[in-house]
Amino acid sequence: MNRKVIDLTHTMVNQMGVFPGDPPVGILTHHNYKNGYFVSQVIFGTHSGTHVDAPIHRIPGTSSITDMKVEDYIGWKTAVLDFTGKTGEITKADCLKYANALEECDAVIFKTGWAAKYGTDTFFDNYPGLTAEVAGLLEEKGIHLIGLETPSVHPVKHEEIHVELLRRKIMIVESLANVSEISQPIVEFHAVPLKMDKLDGSPVRAYAIEA
């Protein structure tokens, strides 16, 4: 069987753009073959680039990255909901257009085309966000993982929508790249975090597999 792998991860670079208020990214050369080998030092915030959120990111006393299982960040059957060019909020009614796919899948990628703005001044502004009703629908359909091209779940209601999703144990992957390259309506989706003790999030190497 031919299987196509699509890399959904933005490249991390020194002093890359980060969510307003987050710590900067630093990538420094520590050894450059002077000792016979090449070693770098990387300093980054836990929500830099393509990354996952753990529940403790927004809800004190809940699960951290090390409390989560690897399979919590894998969508074995992932519905790709195409809202390319969508402005404003993505609503429950919008998602119900894909009701059949939601019934048979355990994860969702929201395809909006927003990744095209990555690296520009507008990436962090006025992106399509999810409503609280969407979180309820996803829980009802048994969705445990979502992937977004946008830097957060909502441009204004960050806290509210994060909490609505995470309290329902729906894990969040933000700032996906290359979602426009996905051509199939259902894929396999992987975005497993680094195992960093008791932390709130982690950059990932996210990818989709088309059968």
PyMOL commands that place a pseudoatom at each C-alpha (Angstrom):
pseudoatom trace, name=CA, resn=MET, resi=1, chain=A, elem=C, hetatm=0, pos=[0.000, 0.000, 0.000]
pseudoatom trace, name=CA, resn=ASN, resi=2, chain=A, elem=C, hetatm=0, pos=[1.349, 3.434, -0.943]
pseudoatom trace, name=CA, resn=ARG, resi=3, chain=A, elem=C, hetatm=0, pos=[1.270, 5.855, 1.985]
pseudoatom trace, name=CA, resn=LYS, resi=4, chain=A, elem=C, hetatm=0, pos=[2.068, 9.562, 1.641]
pseudoatom trace, name=CA, resn=VAL, resi=5, chain=A, elem=C, hetatm=0, pos=[3.534, 11.422, 4.624]
pseudoatom trace, name=CA, resn=ILE, resi=6, chain=A, elem=C, hetatm=0, pos=[2.871, 15.166, 4.833]
pseudoatom trace, name=CA, resn=ASP, resi=7, chain=A, elem=C, hetatm=0, pos=[5.046, 17.178, 7.200]
pseudoatom trace, name=CA, resn=LEU, resi=8, chain=A, elem=C, hetatm=0, pos=[2.760, 19.547, 9.141]
pseudoatom trace, name=CA, resn=THR, resi=9, chain=A, elem=C, hetatm=0, pos=[5.539, 21.247, 11.116]
pseudoatom trace, name=CA, resn=HIS, resi=10, chain=A, elem=C, hetatm=0, pos=[6.953, 24.745, 10.814]
pseudoatom trace, name=CA, resn=THR, resi=11, chain=A, elem=C, hetatm=0, pos=[10.763, 24.912, 10.991]
pseudoatom trace, name=CA, resn=MET, resi=12, chain=A, elem=C, hetatm=0, pos=[12.093, 26.354, 14.234]
pseudoatom trace, name=CA, resn=VAL, resi=13, chain=A, elem=C, hetatm=0, pos=[14.680, 29.092, 13.633]
pseudoatom trace, name=CA, resn=ASN, resi=14, chain=A, elem=C, hetatm=0, pos=[16.569, 31.549, 15.797]
pseudoatom trace, name=CA, resn=GLN, resi=15, chain=A, elem=C, hetatm=0, pos=[14.440, 34.541, 16.836]
pseudoatom trace, name=CA, resn=MET, resi=16, chain=A, elem=C, hetatm=0, pos=[11.366, 33.202, 15.041]
pseudoatom trace, name=CA, resn=GLY, resi=17, chain=A, elem=C, hetatm=0, pos=[7.999, 34.811, 15.646]
pseudoatom trace, name=CA, resn=VAL, resi=18, chain=A, elem=C, hetatm=0, pos=[6.170, 33.691, 18.790]
pseudoatom trace, name=CA, resn=PHE, resi=19, chain=A, elem=C, hetatm=0, pos=[2.739, 34.305, 20.262]
pseudoatom trace, name=CA, resn=PRO, resi=20, chain=A, elem=C, hetatm=0, pos=[2.666, 37.828, 21.757]
pseudoatom trace, name=CA, resn=GLY, resi=21, chain=A, elem=C, hetatm=0, pos=[4.049, 37.686, 25.290]
pseudoatom trace, name=CA, resn=ASP, resi=22, chain=A, elem=C, hetatm=0, pos=[5.714, 34.284, 24.912]
pseudoatom trace, name=CA, resn=PRO, resi=23, chain=A, elem=C, hetatm=0, pos=[9.484, 33.860, 25.430]
pseudoatom trace, name=CA, resn=PRO, resi=24, chain=A, elem=C, hetatm=0, pos=[11.776, 34.217, 22.405]
pseudoatom trace, name=CA, resn=VAL, resi=25, chain=A, elem=C, hetatm=0, pos=[13.423, 31.309, 20.606]
pseudoatom trace, name=CA, resn=GLY, resi=26, chain=A, elem=C, hetatm=0, pos=[17.204, 31.113, 20.658]
pseudoatom trace, name=CA, resn=ILE, resi=27, chain=A, elem=C, hetatm=0, pos=[19.223, 28.579, 18.660]
pseudoatom trace, name=CA, resn=LEU, resi=28, chain=A, elem=C, hetatm=0, pos=[22.957, 28.863, 19.325]
pseudoatom trace, name=CA, resn=THR, resi=29, chain=A, elem=C, hetatm=0, pos=[26.008, 26.918, 18.200]
pseudoatom trace, name=CA, resn=HIS, resi=30, chain=A, elem=C, hetatm=0, pos=[27.726, 25.427, 21.256]
pseudoatom trace, name=CA, resn=HIS, resi=31, chain=A, elem=C, hetatm=0, pos=[30.425, 23.320, 19.539]
pseudoatom trace, name=CA, resn=ASN, resi=32, chain=A, elem=C, hetatm=0, pos=[31.224, 23.675, 15.835]
pseudoatom trace, name=CA, resn=TYR, resi=33, chain=A, elem=C, hetatm=0, pos=[33.604, 20.729, 15.305]
pseudoatom trace, name=CA, resn=LYS, resi=34, chain=A, elem=C, hetatm=0, pos=[36.379, 22.334, 17.371]
pseudoatom trace, name=CA, resn=ASN, resi=35, chain=A, elem=C, hetatm=0, pos=[36.024, 19.345, 19.692]
pseudoatom trace, name=CA, resn=GLY, resi=36, chain=A, elem=C, hetatm=0, pos=[35.318, 17.019, 16.797]
pseudoatom trace, name=CA, resn=TYR, resi=37, chain=A, elem=C, hetatm=0, pos=[31.534, 17.338, 16.840]
pseudoatom trace, name=CA, resn=PHE, resi=38, chain=A, elem=C, hetatm=0, pos=[28.648, 19.751, 16.267]
pseudoatom trace, name=CA, resn=VAL, resi=39, chain=A, elem=C, hetatm=0, pos=[26.324, 20.571, 19.208]
pseudoatom trace, name=CA, resn=SER, resi=40, chain=A, elem=C, hetatm=0, pos=[23.727, 23.332, 19.488]
pseudoatom trace, name=CA, resn=GLN, resi=41, chain=A, elem=C, hetatm=0, pos=[21.843, 24.908, 22.375]
pseudoatom trace, name=CA, resn=VAL, resi=42, chain=A, elem=C, hetatm=0, pos=[18.140, 25.595, 21.951]
pseudoatom trace, name=CA, resn=ILE, resi=43, chain=A, elem=C, hetatm=0, pos=[16.079, 27.845, 24.219]
pseudoatom trace, name=CA, resn=PHE, resi=44, chain=A, elem=C, hetatm=0, pos=[12.361, 28.085, 23.541]
pseudoatom trace, name=CA, resn=GLY, resi=45, chain=A, elem=C, hetatm=0, pos=[8.958, 28.538, 25.099]
pseudoatom trace, name=CA, resn=THR, resi=46, chain=A, elem=C, hetatm=0, pos=[6.802, 25.453, 25.396]
pseudoatom trace, name=CA, resn=HIS, resi=47, chain=A, elem=C, hetatm=0, pos=[4.327, 26.879, 22.856]
pseudoatom trace, name=CA, resn=SER, resi=48, chain=A, elem=C, hetatm=0, pos=[6.812, 27.841, 20.143]
pseudoatom trace, name=CA, resn=GLY, resi=49, chain=A, elem=C, hetatm=0, pos=[6.114, 26.967, 16.527]
pseudoatom trace, name=CA, resn=THR, resi=50, chain=A, elem=C, hetatm=0, pos=[4.033, 23.869, 15.878]
pseudoatom trace, name=CA, resn=HIS, resi=51, chain=A, elem=C, hetatm=0, pos=[3.175, 22.676, 19.371]
pseudoatom trace, name=CA, resn=VAL, resi=52, chain=A, elem=C, hetatm=0, pos=[0.731, 20.875, 21.635]
pseudoatom trace, name=CA, resn=ASP, resi=53, chain=A, elem=C, hetatm=0, pos=[-1.086, 22.095, 24.729]
pseudoatom trace, name=CA, resn=ALA, resi=54, chain=A, elem=C, hetatm=0, pos=[-1.479, 19.957, 27.846]
pseudoatom trace, name=CA, resn=PRO, resi=55, chain=A, elem=C, hetatm=0, pos=[-4.540, 20.541, 30.070]
pseudoatom trace, name=CA, resn=ILE, resi=56, chain=A, elem=C, hetatm=0, pos=[-2.381, 22.232, 32.760]
pseudoatom trace, name=CA, resn=HIS, resi=57, chain=A, elem=C, hetatm=0, pos=[-1.685, 25.000, 30.230]
pseudoatom trace, name=CA, resn=ARG, resi=58, chain=A, elem=C, hetatm=0, pos=[-5.049, 26.526, 31.134]
pseudoatom trace, name=CA, resn=ILE, resi=59, chain=A, elem=C, hetatm=0, pos=[-6.488, 24.476, 34.015]
pseudoatom trace, name=CA, resn=PRO, resi=60, chain=A, elem=C, hetatm=0, pos=[-4.432, 24.389, 37.253]
pseudoatom trace, name=CA, resn=GLY, resi=61, chain=A, elem=C, hetatm=0, pos=[-4.025, 20.986, 38.880]
pseudoatom trace, name=CA, resn=THR, resi=62, chain=A, elem=C, hetatm=0, pos=[-4.754, 19.002, 35.712]
pseudoatom trace, name=CA, resn=SER, resi=63, chain=A, elem=C, hetatm=0, pos=[-2.544, 16.837, 33.490]
pseudoatom trace, name=CA, resn=SER, resi=64, chain=A, elem=C, hetatm=0, pos=[0.903, 17.925, 32.332]
pseudoatom trace, name=CA, resn=ILE, resi=65, chain=A, elem=C, hetatm=0, pos=[2.827, 16.697, 29.307]
pseudoatom trace, name=CA, resn=THR, resi=66, chain=A, elem=C, hetatm=0, pos=[4.353, 13.858, 31.333]
pseudoatom trace, name=CA, resn=ASP, resi=67, chain=A, elem=C, hetatm=0, pos=[0.925, 12.772, 32.564]
pseudoatom trace, name=CA, resn=MET, resi=68, chain=A, elem=C, hetatm=0, pos=[-0.307, 12.342, 29.006]
pseudoatom trace, name=CA, resn=LYS, resi=69, chain=A, elem=C, hetatm=0, pos=[0.102, 9.173, 26.953]
pseudoatom trace, name=CA, resn=VAL, resi=70, chain=A, elem=C, hetatm=0, pos=[1.705, 9.075, 23.518]
pseudoatom trace, name=CA, resn=GLU, resi=71, chain=A, elem=C, hetatm=0, pos=[-1.589, 7.914, 22.023]
pseudoatom trace, name=CA, resn=ASP, resi=72, chain=A, elem=C, hetatm=0, pos=[-3.338, 11.052, 23.343]
pseudoatom trace, name=CA, resn=TYR, resi=73, chain=A, elem=C, hetatm=0, pos=[-1.542, 12.927, 20.548]
pseudoatom trace, name=CA, resn=ILE, resi=74, chain=A, elem=C, hetatm=0, pos=[-2.284, 10.486, 17.713]
pseudoatom trace, name=CA, resn=GLY, resi=75, chain=A, elem=C, hetatm=0, pos=[-5.396, 10.609, 15.573]
pseudoatom trace, name=CA, resn=TRP, resi=76, chain=A, elem=C, hetatm=0, pos=[-5.695, 7.167, 14.034]
pseudoatom trace, name=CA, resn=LYS, resi=77, chain=A, elem=C, hetatm=0, pos=[-8.637, 8.326, 11.911]
pseudoatom trace, name=CA, resn=THR, resi=78, chain=A, elem=C, hetatm=0, pos=[-8.571, 12.090, 11.519]
pseudoatom trace, name=CA, resn=ALA, resi=79, chain=A, elem=C, hetatm=0, pos=[-11.251, 14.030, 9.693]
pseudoatom trace, name=CA, resn=VAL, resi=80, chain=A, elem=C, hetatm=0, pos=[-9.947, 16.969, 7.670]
pseudoatom trace, name=CA, resn=LEU, resi=81, chain=A, elem=C, hetatm=0, pos=[-12.612, 19.679, 7.868]
pseudoatom trace, name=CA, resn=ASP, resi=82, chain=A, elem=C, hetatm=0, pos=[-12.027, 22.101, 5.005]
pseudoatom trace, name=CA, resn=PHE, resi=83, chain=A, elem=C, hetatm=0, pos=[-12.797, 25.716, 5.921]
pseudoatom trace, name=CA, resn=THR, resi=84, chain=A, elem=C, hetatm=0, pos=[-10.237, 27.260, 3.586]
pseudoatom trace, name=CA, resn=GLY, resi=85, chain=A, elem=C, hetatm=0, pos=[-10.747, 31.006, 3.376]
pseudoatom trace, name=CA, resn=LYS, resi=86, chain=A, elem=C, hetatm=0, pos=[-13.119, 31.032, 6.337]
pseudoatom trace, name=CA, resn=THR, resi=87, chain=A, elem=C, hetatm=0, pos=[-13.303, 34.346, 8.183]
pseudoatom trace, name=CA, resn=GLY, resi=88, chain=A, elem=C, hetatm=0, pos=[-14.739, 34.792, 11.638]
pseudoatom trace, name=CA, resn=GLU, resi=89, chain=A, elem=C, hetatm=0, pos=[-15.659, 31.898, 13.887]
pseudoatom trace, name=CA, resn=ILE, resi=90, chain=A, elem=C, hetatm=0, pos=[-15.987, 28.243, 12.930]
pseudoatom trace, name=CA, resn=THR, resi=91, chain=A, elem=C, hetatm=0, pos=[-19.335, 27.240, 14.398]
pseudoatom trace, name=CA, resn=LYS, resi=92, chain=A, elem=C, hetatm=0, pos=[-21.116, 24.042, 15.329]
pseudoatom trace, name=CA, resn=ALA, resi=93, chain=A, elem=C, hetatm=0, pos=[-23.293, 24.424, 12.232]
pseudoatom trace, name=CA, resn=ASP, resi=94, chain=A, elem=C, hetatm=0, pos=[-20.164, 24.654, 10.069]
pseudoatom trace, name=CA, resn=CYS, resi=95, chain=A, elem=C, hetatm=0, pos=[-18.779, 21.447, 11.585]
pseudoatom trace, name=CA, resn=LEU, resi=96, chain=A, elem=C, hetatm=0, pos=[-22.056, 19.563, 11.241]
pseudoatom trace, name=CA, resn=LYS, resi=97, chain=A, elem=C, hetatm=0, pos=[-21.554, 19.710, 7.460]
pseudoatom trace, name=CA, resn=TYR, resi=98, chain=A, elem=C, hetatm=0, pos=[-18.951, 17.012, 8.173]
pseudoatom trace, name=CA, resn=ALA, resi=99, chain=A, elem=C, hetatm=0, pos=[-21.159, 15.031, 10.560]
pseudoatom trace, name=CA, resn=ASN, resi=100, chain=A, elem=C, hetatm=0, pos=[-20.514, 11.663, 8.876]
pseudoatom trace, name=CA, resn=ALA, resi=101, chain=A, elem=C, hetatm=0, pos=[-16.749, 12.080, 9.056]
pseudoatom trace, name=CA, resn=LEU, resi=102, chain=A, elem=C, hetatm=0, pos=[-16.942, 13.131, 12.705]
pseudoatom trace, name=CA, resn=GLU, resi=103, chain=A, elem=C, hetatm=0, pos=[-18.896, 9.976, 13.506]
pseudoatom trace, name=CA, resn=GLU, resi=104, chain=A, elem=C, hetatm=0, pos=[-16.184, 7.656, 12.180]
pseudoatom trace, name=CA, resn=CYS, resi=105, chain=A, elem=C, hetatm=0, pos=[-13.088, 9.548, 13.333]
pseudoatom trace, name=CA, resn=ASP, resi=106, chain=A, elem=C, hetatm=0, pos=[-11.291, 10.158, 16.630]
pseudoatom trace, name=CA, resn=ALA, resi=107, chain=A, elem=C, hetatm=0, pos=[-9.461, 13.387, 15.697]
pseudoatom trace, name=CA, resn=VAL, resi=108, chain=A, elem=C, hetatm=0, pos=[-9.927, 16.485, 13.532]
pseudoatom trace, name=CA, resn=ILE, resi=109, chain=A, elem=C, hetatm=0, pos=[-7.676, 18.790, 11.523]
pseudoatom trace, name=CA, resn=PHE, resi=110, chain=A, elem=C, hetatm=0, pos=[-9.213, 22.186, 10.768]
pseudoatom trace, name=CA, resn=LYS, resi=111, chain=A, elem=C, hetatm=0, pos=[-8.035, 23.173, 7.290]
pseudoatom trace, name=CA, resn=THR, resi=112, chain=A, elem=C, hetatm=0, pos=[-8.251, 26.956, 6.955]
pseudoatom trace, name=CA, resn=GLY, resi=113, chain=A, elem=C, hetatm=0, pos=[-5.281, 28.046, 4.829]
pseudoatom trace, name=CA, resn=TRP, resi=114, chain=A, elem=C, hetatm=0, pos=[-4.071, 30.221, 7.712]
pseudoatom trace, name=CA, resn=ALA, resi=115, chain=A, elem=C, hetatm=0, pos=[-0.593, 28.638, 7.630]
pseudoatom trace, name=CA, resn=ALA, resi=116, chain=A, elem=C, hetatm=0, pos=[0.110, 30.740, 4.525]
pseudoatom trace, name=CA, resn=LYS, resi=117, chain=A, elem=C, hetatm=0, pos=[0.338, 33.741, 6.854]
pseudoatom trace, name=CA, resn=TYR, resi=118, chain=A, elem=C, hetatm=0, pos=[2.979, 32.116, 9.078]
pseudoatom trace, name=CA, resn=GLY, resi=119, chain=A, elem=C, hetatm=0, pos=[5.995, 34.394, 9.491]
pseudoatom trace, name=CA, resn=THR, resi=120, chain=A, elem=C, hetatm=0, pos=[4.025, 37.550, 8.663]
pseudoatom trace, name=CA, resn=ASP, resi=121, chain=A, elem=C, hetatm=0, pos=[2.765, 40.300, 10.960]
pseudoatom trace, name=CA, resn=THR, resi=122, chain=A, elem=C, hetatm=0, pos=[-0.829, 39.165, 10.418]
pseudoatom trace, name=CA, resn=PHE, resi=123, chain=A, elem=C, hetatm=0, pos=[-0.408, 35.536, 11.542]
pseudoatom trace, name=CA, resn=PHE, resi=124, chain=A, elem=C, hetatm=0, pos=[-1.396, 36.318, 15.124]
pseudoatom trace, name=CA, resn=ASP, resi=125, chain=A, elem=C, hetatm=0, pos=[-4.402, 38.526, 14.300]
pseudoatom trace, name=CA, resn=ASN, resi=126, chain=A, elem=C, hetatm=0, pos=[-8.029, 37.885, 13.379]
pseudoatom trace, name=CA, resn=TYR, resi=127, chain=A, elem=C, hetatm=0, pos=[-7.651, 34.206, 12.564]
pseudoatom trace, name=CA, resn=PRO, resi=128, chain=A, elem=C, hetatm=0, pos=[-10.694, 31.881, 12.443]
pseudoatom trace, name=CA, resn=GLY, resi=129, chain=A, elem=C, hetatm=0, pos=[-11.471, 30.581, 15.925]
pseudoatom trace, name=CA, resn=LEU, resi=130, chain=A, elem=C, hetatm=0, pos=[-13.616, 27.820, 17.364]
pseudoatom trace, name=CA, resn=THR, resi=131, chain=A, elem=C, hetatm=0, pos=[-16.754, 28.406, 19.415]
pseudoatom trace, name=CA, resn=ALA, resi=132, chain=A, elem=C, hetatm=0, pos=[-17.623, 26.780, 22.732]
pseudoatom trace, name=CA, resn=GLU, resi=133, chain=A, elem=C, hetatm=0, pos=[-20.388, 24.845, 20.960]
pseudoatom trace, name=CA, resn=VAL, resi=134, chain=A, elem=C, hetatm=0, pos=[-17.783, 23.246, 18.691]
pseudoatom trace, name=CA, resn=ALA, resi=135, chain=A, elem=C, hetatm=0, pos=[-15.992, 21.909, 21.764]
pseudoatom trace, name=CA, resn=GLY, resi=136, chain=A, elem=C, hetatm=0, pos=[-19.228, 20.316, 22.937]
pseudoatom trace, name=CA, resn=LEU, resi=137, chain=A, elem=C, hetatm=0, pos=[-19.850, 18.767, 19.519]
pseudoatom trace, name=CA, resn=LEU, resi=138, chain=A, elem=C, hetatm=0, pos=[-16.341, 17.321, 19.365]
pseudoatom trace, name=CA, resn=GLU, resi=139, chain=A, elem=C, hetatm=0, pos=[-16.780, 15.729, 22.782]
pseudoatom trace, name=CA, resn=GLU, resi=140, chain=A, elem=C, hetatm=0, pos=[-20.153, 14.314, 21.723]
pseudoatom trace, name=CA, resn=LYS, resi=141, chain=A, elem=C, hetatm=0, pos=[-18.548, 12.737, 18.643]
pseudoatom trace, name=CA, resn=GLY, resi=142, chain=A, elem=C, hetatm=0, pos=[-15.700, 11.191, 20.639]
pseudoatom trace, name=CA, resn=ILE, resi=143, chain=A, elem=C, hetatm=0, pos=[-12.939, 13.440, 19.243]
pseudoatom trace, name=CA, resn=HIS, resi=144, chain=A, elem=C, hetatm=0, pos=[-9.849, 13.439, 21.488]
pseudoatom trace, name=CA, resn=LEU, resi=145, chain=A, elem=C, hetatm=0, pos=[-7.394, 15.499, 19.400]
pseudoatom trace, name=CA, resn=ILE, resi=146, chain=A, elem=C, hetatm=0, pos=[-7.612, 18.543, 17.131]
pseudoatom trace, name=CA, resn=GLY, resi=147, chain=A, elem=C, hetatm=0, pos=[-5.054, 20.219, 14.876]
pseudoatom trace, name=CA, resn=LEU, resi=148, chain=A, elem=C, hetatm=0, pos=[-5.177, 23.893, 13.882]
pseudoatom trace, name=CA, resn=GLU, resi=149, chain=A, elem=C, hetatm=0, pos=[-3.213, 26.012, 11.400]
pseudoatom trace, name=CA, resn=THR, resi=150, chain=A, elem=C, hetatm=0, pos=[-3.840, 29.033, 13.617]
pseudoatom trace, name=CA, resn=PRO, resi=151, chain=A, elem=C, hetatm=0, pos=[-1.627, 30.078, 16.567]
pseudoatom trace, name=CA, resn=SER, resi=152, chain=A, elem=C, hetatm=0, pos=[-4.427, 29.545, 19.069]
pseudoatom trace, name=CA, resn=VAL, resi=153, chain=A, elem=C, hetatm=0, pos=[-8.008, 28.325, 19.333]
pseudoatom trace, name=CA, resn=HIS, resi=154, chain=A, elem=C, hetatm=0, pos=[-9.580, 31.794, 19.126]
pseudoatom trace, name=CA, resn=PRO, resi=155, chain=A, elem=C, hetatm=0, pos=[-8.176, 35.287, 18.454]
pseudoatom trace, name=CA, resn=VAL, resi=156, chain=A, elem=C, hetatm=0, pos=[-10.041, 36.833, 21.400]
pseudoatom trace, name=CA, resn=LYS, resi=157, chain=A, elem=C, hetatm=0, pos=[-11.488, 34.096, 23.616]
pseudoatom trace, name=CA, resn=HIS, resi=158, chain=A, elem=C, hetatm=0, pos=[-8.176, 32.254, 24.133]
pseudoatom trace, name=CA, resn=GLU, resi=159, chain=A, elem=C, hetatm=0, pos=[-8.805, 31.219, 27.712]
pseudoatom trace, name=CA, resn=GLU, resi=160, chain=A, elem=C, hetatm=0, pos=[-12.481, 30.310, 27.372]
pseudoatom trace, name=CA, resn=ILE, resi=161, chain=A, elem=C, hetatm=0, pos=[-12.091, 28.054, 24.332]
pseudoatom trace, name=CA, resn=HIS, resi=162, chain=A, elem=C, hetatm=0, pos=[-8.908, 26.404, 25.615]
pseudoatom trace, name=CA, resn=VAL, resi=163, chain=A, elem=C, hetatm=0, pos=[-10.731, 25.515, 28.817]
pseudoatom trace, name=CA, resn=GLU, resi=164, chain=A, elem=C, hetatm=0, pos=[-13.811, 24.286, 26.926]
pseudoatom trace, name=CA, resn=LEU, resi=165, chain=A, elem=C, hetatm=0, pos=[-11.625, 21.892, 24.916]
pseudoatom trace, name=CA, resn=LEU, resi=166, chain=A, elem=C, hetatm=0, pos=[-9.112, 20.794, 27.545]
pseudoatom trace, name=CA, resn=ARG, resi=167, chain=A, elem=C, hetatm=0, pos=[-11.668, 20.124, 30.279]
pseudoatom trace, name=CA, resn=ARG, resi=168, chain=A, elem=C, hetatm=0, pos=[-13.291, 17.725, 27.837]
pseudoatom trace, name=CA, resn=LYS, resi=169, chain=A, elem=C, hetatm=0, pos=[-9.885, 16.024, 27.382]
pseudoatom trace, name=CA, resn=ILE, resi=170, chain=A, elem=C, hetatm=0, pos=[-9.617, 17.182, 23.789]
pseudoatom trace, name=CA, resn=MET, resi=171, chain=A, elem=C, hetatm=0, pos=[-5.931, 17.773, 23.136]
pseudoatom trace, name=CA, resn=ILE, resi=172, chain=A, elem=C, hetatm=0, pos=[-4.862, 20.723, 20.984]
pseudoatom trace, name=CA, resn=VAL, resi=173, chain=A, elem=C, hetatm=0, pos=[-2.142, 21.071, 18.354]
pseudoatom trace, name=CA, resn=GLU, resi=174, chain=A, elem=C, hetatm=0, pos=[-1.577, 24.623, 17.132]
pseudoatom trace, name=CA, resn=SER, resi=175, chain=A, elem=C, hetatm=0, pos=[0.310, 26.284, 14.247]
pseudoatom trace, name=CA, resn=LEU, resi=176, chain=A, elem=C, hetatm=0, pos=[0.272, 23.379, 11.798]
pseudoatom trace, name=CA, resn=ALA, resi=177, chain=A, elem=C, hetatm=0, pos=[2.063, 23.834, 8.470]
pseudoatom trace, name=CA, resn=ASN, resi=178, chain=A, elem=C, hetatm=0, pos=[1.299, 22.478, 4.985]
pseudoatom trace, name=CA, resn=VAL, resi=179, chain=A, elem=C, hetatm=0, pos=[-2.282, 21.450, 5.730]
pseudoatom trace, name=CA, resn=SER, resi=180, chain=A, elem=C, hetatm=0, pos=[-3.153, 22.640, 2.218]
pseudoatom trace, name=CA, resn=GLU, resi=181, chain=A, elem=C, hetatm=0, pos=[-1.151, 19.660, 0.912]
pseudoatom trace, name=CA, resn=ILE, resi=182, chain=A, elem=C, hetatm=0, pos=[-3.605, 17.199, 2.452]
pseudoatom trace, name=CA, resn=SER, resi=183, chain=A, elem=C, hetatm=0, pos=[-5.896, 15.972, -0.313]
pseudoatom trace, name=CA, resn=GLN, resi=184, chain=A, elem=C, hetatm=0, pos=[-7.824, 13.197, 1.433]
pseudoatom trace, name=CA, resn=PRO, resi=185, chain=A, elem=C, hetatm=0, pos=[-10.809, 13.745, 3.752]
pseudoatom trace, name=CA, resn=ILE, resi=186, chain=A, elem=C, hetatm=0, pos=[-9.478, 11.294, 6.350]
pseudoatom trace, name=CA, resn=VAL, resi=187, chain=A, elem=C, hetatm=0, pos=[-5.833, 10.870, 7.367]
pseudoatom trace, name=CA, resn=GLU, resi=188, chain=A, elem=C, hetatm=0, pos=[-3.736, 9.546, 10.222]
pseudoatom trace, name=CA, resn=PHE, resi=189, chain=A, elem=C, hetatm=0, pos=[-2.360, 12.397, 12.359]
pseudoatom trace, name=CA, resn=HIS, resi=190, chain=A, elem=C, hetatm=0, pos=[0.665, 12.347, 14.701]
pseudoatom trace, name=CA, resn=ALA, resi=191, chain=A, elem=C, hetatm=0, pos=[1.873, 15.225, 16.914]
pseudoatom trace, name=CA, resn=VAL, resi=192, chain=A, elem=C, hetatm=0, pos=[3.643, 13.716, 19.926]
pseudoatom trace, name=CA, resn=PRO, resi=193, chain=A, elem=C, hetatm=0, pos=[5.308, 16.117, 22.401]
pseudoatom trace, name=CA, resn=LEU, resi=194, chain=A, elem=C, hetatm=0, pos=[8.716, 15.919, 24.007]
pseudoatom trace, name=CA, resn=LYS, resi=195, chain=A, elem=C, hetatm=0, pos=[8.537, 14.274, 27.438]
pseudoatom trace, name=CA, resn=MET, resi=196, chain=A, elem=C, hetatm=0, pos=[9.379, 17.314, 29.556]
pseudoatom trace, name=CA, resn=ASP, resi=197, chain=A, elem=C, hetatm=0, pos=[8.627, 16.886, 33.236]
pseudoatom trace, name=CA, resn=LYS, resi=198, chain=A, elem=C, hetatm=0, pos=[5.361, 18.430, 34.421]
pseudoatom trace, name=CA, resn=LEU, resi=199, chain=A, elem=C, hetatm=0, pos=[5.287, 21.059, 31.676]
pseudoatom trace, name=CA, resn=ASP, resi=200, chain=A, elem=C, hetatm=0, pos=[2.316, 22.688, 29.961]
pseudoatom trace, name=CA, resn=GLY, resi=201, chain=A, elem=C, hetatm=0, pos=[3.144, 22.129, 26.304]
pseudoatom trace, name=CA, resn=SER, resi=202, chain=A, elem=C, hetatm=0, pos=[5.840, 21.210, 23.824]
pseudoatom trace, name=CA, resn=PRO, resi=203, chain=A, elem=C, hetatm=0, pos=[6.946, 21.770, 20.239]
pseudoatom trace, name=CA, resn=VAL, resi=204, chain=A, elem=C, hetatm=0, pos=[6.281, 18.691, 18.086]
pseudoatom trace, name=CA, resn=ARG, resi=205, chain=A, elem=C, hetatm=0, pos=[7.120, 17.181, 14.699]
pseudoatom trace, name=CA, resn=ALA, resi=206, chain=A, elem=C, hetatm=0, pos=[3.565, 16.873, 13.400]
pseudoatom trace, name=CA, resn=TYR, resi=207, chain=A, elem=C, hetatm=0, pos=[2.664, 14.926, 10.284]
pseudoatom trace, name=CA, resn=ALA, resi=208, chain=A, elem=C, hetatm=0, pos=[-0.272, 13.360, 8.474]
pseudoatom trace, name=CA, resn=ILE, resi=209, chain=A, elem=C, hetatm=0, pos=[-0.324, 10.030, 6.642]
pseudoatom trace, name=CA, resn=GLU, resi=210, chain=A, elem=C, hetatm=0, pos=[-2.553, 9.523, 3.623]
pseudoatom trace, name=CA, resn=ALA, resi=211, chain=A, elem=C, hetatm=0, pos=[-3.284, 5.899, 2.749]
for i in range(1, 211): cmd.bond("trace and resi %d" % i, "trace and resi %d" % (i + 1))
show_as sticks, trace
zoom trace
